[in-house]
């Protein structure tokens, strides 16, 4: 028996009901179990596989198990493969199941006895203890789970979104359940996100974003690849629930606005607060009142309305009160609604105050530079913005967005965009009235926006949350752009060319995911040549290698979807890193008043 077959036998022995359901689906598993009852088990061990006849077909079992094959026409994990696994699992002797390794503490004691000088521990080792690792038995289960999930992702890549099986979201959900069983919280969330987006695609919903899905597919595979390595730290699994830290002393909250969330898996409201004294280390804090979108479609289902801090009223009822809290708990930018938190005082919230005024940006260059350093939180991109004027406004019927272009005191420009939905109609009507007034009464009225900023296609964009007409900002025009952006305008043309190249690369990566590896890839050589012409030799080499592998896959039976997925992920990482800096350079150039 070869070492590969021995490892394969061990994996078959460890495959429990949840794992086998995750390979296919619950119906296929039940049918396979029924077919396996009383069936003879005669198998042949090869160098790297096990061959077993089952249900009139020949099944070849391989490691990882999801790469097993069957002589039947099905290209997915069929009932014959699952049945063969069930049959062989019930036939293998108990000795095939590896015994659980000693606990970490026991191993440490053995090593101390064997190693000379083991009792002497350096100060550095004491100061930086090694991260806690999973016990071997648990690690084996995580490895199996990660291999199962990656197999499903590779199947999506191979077939493409145009030919993805209708039952794939259910299989992804079963794999997410498997992740939950092995306590891989981050992987569970990512797999559920993949399944939700896949359901959007199969349901032909407008909310589906193909390019975002393609990148998410690769990033999920990258996460799962880390779970297949040996010596997995416990922290790599993630947490099912965010851990909240209690704030020492009093927390003064100034409510500044809220927005509705629609069109995704969760719907509801997000409320924004200003940490007036910055005791949490965050400028802005949030509290969410979200529920699964399913509740909106079923009037009989009820959801709990958030009544925080034992107030007895919904959060929206206190959004005009300045509150002082004790025992407050936060996780990142999120506030806990814990009943152990107490509101010790309430007063009218006045936003025309120093805490707000010192945060107002009246030079749009400052926003673009801040986004270059922004962290992963949404509140890292939240800004108070004062506009000196409005250049135009319009409604884009194609994207269903209201768009207005505002400018600062220097004449730098920024787009304000709001997506039209039934729930946002009143807000967009208000935006249109404000834009009309700003055009009609130039320099007479100044409006301040609270919004989430981003850079899209090389332009600075603000998605508004609230608009205020009563805030009087400081007349302070002393912002100086950091030195690293000196000459940004001169680099703008080159930056825009590279951004166009990155956009085409993203389109090609999405094309691969959309059409699958069995389809012909368009313009295989053109992108690499364009990258070379831009002086991006490494990017050209990575692009050539990926497209060569993907293009050859449909002509070969031995192509590796795992290698292709890994190279796609590396390319996505390269593109994202390049875009981050180039988008800022492009935005700084495009916003200038002389740029047309």
Secondary structure, DSSP 4 states (H G I P E B T S, - for coil): --HHHHHHHHHHHH--HHHHHHHS-HHHHHHHHHHHTT----EEE-SS-EEEEETTEEEEE-SSGGG-EESSS--S--HHHHHHHHHHHHHS-GGGSPPPPPPHHHHHHHHHHHSTTTT---HHHHHSPPPPBPPHHHHHHHHHHHHHHHHHHHHHHHH-GGG--TTHHHHHHHHHHHHHHTT-HHHHHHHHHHHHHHHHHHTT-TT--HHHHHHHHHHHHHHHHHHTSSS-BGGGG--SSPPPEEPSSEEEEEEEEEEEE-SSSEEEEEEEEEETT--SS-SEEEEEEEEETHHHH-TT---PPP-GGG-SS-GGGGTTEEEEEES-EEETTEEP--TT-EEEEEEE--SSSHHHHTTEE--HHHHHHHHHT--SSGGGGEEEEEESEEEEEEEETTTTEEEEEEE-TT--EEEEEEE--GGGHHHHHHHHHHHHHHHHSTTT--EEEEEEEEEETTEEEEEEEEEESS------------GGGTTHHHHHHHHHHHHHHHHHHHHHHHHHHHH-TTSPPTTTTHHHHHHHHTT-HHHHHHHHHHHHHHHHHTT-SS--HHHHHHHHHHHHHHHHHHHHHHHHHHHHHHTSTT--
